[in-house]
């Protein structure tokens, strides 16, 4: 069984949640549950600006996380989005492209995601 692409962030209203591509939230034993907390943890420093992404490989759970500050739904400081791709060897650009397919509910509101400075961050 292939692991799903996941999105963490706001959807239609303020409030950060982990979601599947169809907008639903994982209910029982959600993927990535072992991470406990990741809100804002994978983003670059906030002063780099919105939609500038950082890439983190999460070897213990088998996902790559592409995180960026995102105020397209919630304008408050600290609002961010994370795309979780079920691969450890995917590039940042491939994550963006995959999100447009697997997470289109959220990706359609991102005008662009700057991956020029995305790099692996342990």
ABEGO torsion letter per residue (X at the ends): XBBBBBBBEBBGBBEBBBBBAAGBBBABGBBGAAAGBABGAABBBAAAEBGBBBBBBBAAAGBBBBBBBBAAABABBGBBBBBBBBBAABBAAAAAAAAAAAAAAAAAABABBBAAABBBBX
